[in-house]
Amino acid sequence: MSELMTQKEILYTIKAARDSVWVIENTIEKLNNGYTASLNFKGNIQRNISHLKLVVATQEIVDSGEDISDLQEAIVMGEAKLAENIWPSEDQIL
């Protein structure tokens, strides 16, 4: 039997998810400012998108009434950046 999240746990989870938003936004900003696209940057975006998808799919968080639009926007923004043809292939790594 699963236990429901408390309001405090919901708020903590959303706060932690905003760290993932920051990582995605910060990585994209670096790429937009001339940093070289790397598998490290790509992995950072992918991992944080995965985290955000778990959070926004949690029914208790959806039902909480908390504004999670920034989490959803970061997913869209991150996926758009991953879709760009800027990433090195893994076989290019020495």
Secondary structure, DSSP 8 states (H G I E B T S, - for coil): ------HHHHHHHHHHHHHHHHHHHHHHHHHHTT----HHHHHHHHHHHHHHHHHHT-HHHHTT----HHHHHHHHHHHHHHHSTT---GGG--
